[in-house]
Structures are given as C-alpha cells and as structure tokens.
Amino acid sequence: MNFVDELKWRGMIHDIMPGTEELLNKEKTSGYIGFDPTADSLHIGHMVQVMLLVHFQRAGHTPIALVGGATGMIGDPSGKSEERNLLDETTLRKNQEAIKNQLSHFLDFNSDKSNRAVMVNNYDWMKEYSFLQFIREIGKHITVNYMMSKDSVKKRIGSESKDGMSFTEFSYQLVQGTDFLHLYNSHGCKLQMGGSDQWGNIVTGTELIRRKAGGEAYALTCPLITKADGTKFGKTESGNVWLDPEKTTPYQFYQFWLNVSDEDAARYIKIFTILGREEIDNIITEHNKAPHERFLQRRLAEEVTIMVHSRQDYDGAVEASQILFGKGTTESLRKMSESTFLSVFEGVPVFDVTRDIISSGVSVADLCAGHTQVFPSKGELRRLVQGGGLSINKEKIENPDSPVGQESLLNNKYLLVQKGKKNYFLIRVI
C-alpha cells in the first residue's frame, strides 16, 4: 500500500514536504504524531490524526504516538487563545495510560511485528533538561527570525491579538522540535504528522534535525476537518464527542455519525474508516438511489462505532435507536444500561415518585394521573387505554387498574410511559 496515494484519495493531505513520498516508498520509516494528555480520553477531533497512524501502520511503517506530557504543560500557540493548565505527573501518567488503551483499538502495540506501534511521553526526556542546557543545546540552532516567521506566532503577536504571547508559548515550537530531534536520534523517526495548524511547529523540528544532527526529516499534515456548513467538526450542543463510553455513550456516539449530512458523510467515510475506494464508491452509489434511507450514514456509523467501541456496543446502539421508532421491546429496554437509557430519552418529561408508592402496588391510573401528571385526569387515561394507546416499558396496558410494582422498574429506577406513538414520559423512583 502506498501511504501517500492512500491519503490523497481519502482527502487527508494538506501539506507534504518534498521528498516525503520518495522516502516512504524507499524504506520502512518511523513517523509520529503528538497527542495532548490534558484529558483522560481522546475525542473525535483527534480521530483524523489517529487514522493517519492507522494507515501509516497498514502501509508497513512504524507509528509512534507521542503523549505531550511536557508540551501539554506549556500550551501551543497554534490557533489557541489561552494557555494550558499545569498538570501533575500522576495525572499525566493516568491520562497517558487511558489514551494508550483507546489507541490500542486502532493500532497494534503488542504483536511481534517489526512495525508494531510505540507510545512515548515527551515528559520523560524533557524533564531532564535544565534551562541553561536547553538554550545552549537547542536554542542556539534556531534563530528568533525563523521562529517569528511562523503564522502561528504572527497571529498571536500581531494586531489580531489583544494579549500578545508569553515566552512560554513562544518557546513551544522549540520544545516540539526537540521531541522530533529526540525521536530521530532514539527511534530513527524521520517523519512527523499532524493537523495543518501544526505545519510551522513540525517544520521547526525538521530544521533542528538538519542543523543539529545533519539529518533529513520530513513533514506531512492533514486538513482541519469542518462540516459542510463551515462549522467546527466534532462538537455537539453538549460538548465534545468523546471516545470514552463513560463520557459519551456508544448510543450517543453512533447517533452523532448517523445524523451527519449527506455531503459530510461522503467525506467522513473516506477519512474515518479503512474501507477501500471501490467499496466506498459502491456505498455512495447505493445511498444516492434512496438518500432518505440514509444508507451512507448508517454504514459510516456502523464502521466507526465498531472500530472505537465494539460490535456488541454497535448492536446495542442500533437496538436503542429502534425504540424511538416503535420497534423496541421490553427485553431491549431491560438490557440497556442506565447511561444509554437516559441518552435515548434525553429531554423526555420526568416525574419523580417515592419508592414506597411503587412498593405498595399502585395502579396504573393512580400512578399516571394521581401521583404524577402524565395524564391530567384518570378519565383521559382510561379512554387512551380503551383505544390501545398506552404502554409502560413497551408493554401495552389493557387494564388501567392493574398494579405496577418493583419488578416493573428498569435499572431498578425507571418506568417508561408511552402515550400514542411518539409521546414518552419517564417516571423515576427516588
């Protein structure tokens, strides 16, 4: 597999240094990407970089995932307006391990293959540097003129910036360049990859390797992904879409991909899956026959959810999705975790009752039209029951006086009341 050709047809190359493709075609190469460890999970904004490493490994090269324990402490001027908070080493190590566990869904860290993935933390070598040693061994090789010429620096010290730029942030490109130099010397790493906003920092690394080690190193960046309407990719009203199922449930994750536009789905399926060119073309052709069926989005959501989570999580997300369209069952509700259940019914009206009310064997009528306001009156409830329009936990209610007990509770806490086809209510036991 030709790595550069693969990225080109997928729309994943923004800038590439001359000679990069020739190097990769000539020899097995190590290449790295840096990840910020300020959280204990990656989010889908990181996934373009993750997929770069996936394709790099598939092409026979060695991917290096660098956790920026040191650089994460000082901030990066590239497109950022605020400096980062200092993290202690214990938190950094915890976050590093969590990130490695997530990356292991994508990359092979453990096989005996010669190109198995490697994870490093730049804190391990940067913490040994004294300030004097750093400015003597690194600083003297890169001029201030060179550093000032970078767009990321110009924006922060020019008229666009109110607060200017601290020396800490100004030095960021030297620290990142030091990482590249260290990996060049210790791992034979000749390529750094990243988002297009990292081009200036990456090129500083290649320049440092040339000046200090007399070596050749290369750079490749991918475009920053946006939605078709120009807005930022990977954000929802509730914030980031995380890879950690505790932060973003597999159901919410699946729904994110399911709800992208046709135009975005056609781009995303190339970027966020490893499906081949011919198969993707066939999927898009099939989708265009009946766009309302969202075949393209469903296949995209399937591929990415399985890759990030598992087939079981994907199946559960699909099953959860069916519930809102009337295809769910009591059994599928009972299998659902509380977090997924609450994700599915987010925004649904909630009524609270005490446990002793449920323990007493309260009737459906008293529960829904007395202890809660699901119905304004028992008469309206009885009329809906007669018409076959009321169900609890997806089971149709035949008798409004039938009891509701503890055994009916989902996750030992909830009852799902459905009026007609689309009106849902939650009764929560407190």
N, C-alpha and C positions, 0 to 999 in steps of 0.2 A: 504494500500500500504506500503510495506517495503522499506523505503527510501534507505538503503544501497544496497539492492538487485537491486533496480531500477537503481541506479548509476552504479553498476557493469556491468550489461549487456549493458548499454549505453557507457561503456568505460570512465567513468567520475571519477574514483577514482585513485589517485596516491599514497597517504599515508593516513592511518587511524590509530588513536591511539587505542590501545587495550581498550575494554570496551565501545567504542562509539556505536557500533551496539546494544549492550545489553541495554544501556541507552535509545536509541531511540525506541526500541521495548517495553520497560517497561513503559515509561511515555511520555506525551506531553512535548516537550522541546522547548526552545527558542535558536535560533542559529543565528549568524551574519556573515556578510561579509562587508569589508570596500571598499569604492569607493573613488577614488581620484577626488576632485572637482576643479581641475585646469582648466577645460573647462566647458562650459555650455551645453555639450552634452556627452553622452556615445558613444562609437563606438563598432564595432562588436568584438573587442578584449575583451570587458567587458562581452560579452554575455554568456560565459561559466559560470561565477560567477552568472550572473542573472538567468540562468537556474538551477543552484544549489538551489537558493532560491525558484524558481518556484516548483521544485519537493519537496522541504522541506515543503512548504505550502500545496501542494497536498497530502502529507503524513500525514497532520493533525497537523504539528508543526508550531511554530510562527517564521516567518522570520524577522530579523532585518537588515535593510540596514543602514550601518553607513557611513556618509559622513565625510571624513577626513579633516575637516577644520583646525585642528591643525597639524596633521601629514603631510598634504599636504603642509604645510609651511616649513617643515624642510627637506624633501627628504627621500628616502628609499634606503638603500644600495643594496637591492636585485636585482642584475642584472643591476643596473643603473650605469652610469659613471659620471653623472653630478648631482649637487644639484638643487633643485627646487627654483623657484622664490617666494618671499613672496607676498601673496595676501591680499588685504584689506578685512575687514569684509563684506562690502557691496557687493563686487564681490562674496565672498564665499556664501552669502545668496542667491544671484541671481542664482548662479550655482547650489546650493542645490535644489532650487525650480524647476529648469529645469530638474535636474536628477530625482527628485521625480515624475514629470509629465511623464517622459519616463518610469520609473519603474512601474507606475500605469497601463501601457499597459500589464504588465506581472503579477503583484502582486495585491492582494486585500487589499487595505489600509482602505477601508471605510465601509465594511459591519459590522454587529453586531456579526459576528462570533468570537469566543474566540481566534482564531489563525490569526486574521487579521494582516497584515504586519505593521511594525513600522519603522519609519525613525528617526535617531538621528544624531547629529553632534558633534564630539568629542571636537570641539572648546568650546562648551557650558560648559563642566566641566574642560577642560584643562586650560582655561583662568583664572580660579580661583586659580590655583596653583602658589605659589611663588617658586623660585628656591630652597630655603632652605627647604621648606615644601616637595618639590618633592624628593630631595635627602635623606631626613630623612624618609619619609613615603614609598617611593618606592625603591630608590637606595640601601638602606641597605639590602634589601631582595634578591638581585640578585648579584652574585659575578662577578668580571671582568673576571675571568677564564671561567665562564659559558658563558658570552657574547662573549668572544674571540673564543670559540669553534665552533661558528656558521659558516657555509660555506660562508654565505653572507659577513661576516666580514673578514674571512681569505682571500678571493679573493681581497678585497679592500686594505688590508694592507700587502699582500704578494708580491712575486716577479712579479705577473701578473699586479700589479697596479703601475702606474707612479706617481700618485699624493697622494697616501695614502687615508686617510679617516678623515674627520673632527669629532670633538667631537659631533657636532650636529647630524651627521648621525649615529655615534656610539650609541648615546642615543635613536635612533629611536625604537629599539626593546623594550626599557623600556616604551616609550610612548604608543606603540601599546599594550604592556602588561597591561598598566594602563587602556586602553579602555576596555579590556576584564574583568579586575577586576571590573571596574565601572558597566559594563552591568551585570556581575554576581551578584553584590550587588543590583542593582536597578531594573533589569528585570528578575532575575533568569536565566540569559543566561549561558548555560553550554557547548556550542559548538561554535567554530569559524571555518569558512571555508575560502578557498581561493585557489589561484594558488599554484603549487608545490614550486615556488620560495619563498613563504611566510611561509613555514613549520617552519623555525627557529624562526621567529617572533611570530608565533602562539603558539609554544611550550613554549616560554618565558612567554606568558600570562597564560598558564595552570600552569606553575611553580610558578608564582607570586600568583595566586589564592590559590595554595596548601600551600605556605609558609606564606602568609599574612592572608588569610581568613580560612585556614584549610579546604578548599573545594576541590571537584573533578571537573575538567573541561576537555574538550576533543577537539580533533583537527581532521580535515579532509581536504585533499587537492585534487584538480583535476589536471590532466596533463596540461602542457602548450601546446596549440594546434599549430601544424605546418602543412604545406601542405605535400603531399606525397613526394615531391622532397626535403623536408627538409627546405624549405624557410619559412619565417615568415608568419603566417596566419593573414589575416585582413588588409593587406596593398596592395594598388594598386600603379601604377606609379604616380597617382595624390595625394597619401597620404592615410590617414585613411578613412575607410568606416563608416561614422557617422550614428547614429540613427535619428538625427535631419534632417528633409526633406529639410531644408534650406541649410544645409551643403552638404548633399548627397541626391539627388532627389530619390524618390521611384523607378523611372526607373533605375537609376544607381545602387541602392541597389538591385533591382531584378536581374539586369544583372550580378552583382557580383556572386550571388549564381547560376545563370543559367550557368555560364562559368567555374565552378569548374570541376576538373577531376572526372571520374567515381569512382576512389578509394577514393578520398576525399569526394565525395557526399555520399557514403555508410557509412562513419564515421559521417559526419556532420548531416545527417538526424536523427541519434540517439541522438546527442548532442544538436542540436539547435531546435528540435521540441518536442512536447509532444505526438506524435503518438506512439501507442502501438507496442510491439515487433512483434506481428503477422502481423499487417498491414505493418510495415516496411519491414519484410521479403517478403511479397507479392509484394510490390513496387519494391524491388531489383530483384526479380524473373522476374517480368514483364519487367523491364528495360533490363535485360540480354537477352531477346528474340530479341530485336532490339536496341542495345546500341546507334546507330546513331540517334535515335529519342529522346534521352536524357530525357526519361520519369522520371527517378530518379531526375535529376537536376531540371526539371520543377516542380515536386511535392515539392522538397525542397524549391525552390524559392517561390512557392505559400505559403507554410506554414509560412515561416519566414517573408515574406513581409506583410502578413495579420496580423501576431502577432505584428510586430513592427509598422506598419502603419495602414492600414485598407483594407477591401475588395475592396472599391472603388479605393484606390491607386493601389492595385494589378491589378485590371481590367484595369486601365489607363496605367500601365506599360506594360501589355501584349499587349494592343492595340498599344502603341507606338512602341513596338518591331516588330509588324507586318508590320509597314510602310516600314522598310528597306528591307522586303522580298516581297514587291509589293502588300501587302494585305490591306494597309491603304487606307483611303478615305479622301476626302476634309473635311468631317464632323469631322473625328477623329483628323485631324490637327488643326481644329478650336477650338476644346475642350481642346487642350493641353496647359498647362501653358508655359510661356516663358522658364523657367528653364528646364523643361522636354524637350521641343522642342530643345533647344541648347544642351542638353545632348545627344539626339538621333543623332543629326547631328554634333557632335563634330568632328573637323578635316576636315569637308567639306569646299572646297574653298568658300570664302565670297567676294562679290563685293559690294561696297557702292555706293549709288546714293542719290542725294538730294530729299527732299520731293516735291519740285516744279516740278521735272521731272515726278513723279507719278501723281501729281495733274493735269498735262497738258494732261493726257490721252495718254501717249506714247504707240506706237505699240510694240508688242512682238518682232518684228525684230529689231527695233531701240534700245529697252531696252537691249536685249541679245547680239546684235552684234555691237552696237554703243556705248551706254553709259557704257556697261560692256563688258568684254571679255569672256563671257560664250561660245560664238562661235567666231572663228576667222573671219568669213565672213557671210553676210546675205545669200549668196548662199548655204553654208553648212546648215544653219538653215532651209532654205526653203526645201532643199532635205530631211532633217530629218522629217519635218512636213508632207511632202507628204507620207513618209513611216510610218506615225503614231507613231513616236518615241519621240515626245516632249510633255511634260506636265508641267503645272505650278500648284502647290498646288494639285497635283494628278488629275487634270482635263486635258484631252487630248486637245492639241491645234490643231484646224482644219484650222485656217487661220492665217498666220504669221503677217498680218496687223491688227489683232483685237487689240483693246485698252486694256491697263492694268491700272486700276485706284485704288484709295484709298480703295475701297470696297474689293479688292482682297488681301489686306495685312493681314497676320497672326500676331496676337498680335499688330496690327497697325504698324508693323515694318518690316516684313519679307515676301519674296516670295521664295517658294521652287521650283527650276527648276530641272527637271529630264530629262536627255538625255539617251535614251535607258532604259535598265532595272536597271542598277546599278550606273550610274554616276549622282551624285547630286551636286547642287550648291545653295548657298544662296545669294539672293540679299537683302541687308539691307538698309533701309531708314534712313538717318542721318539728 
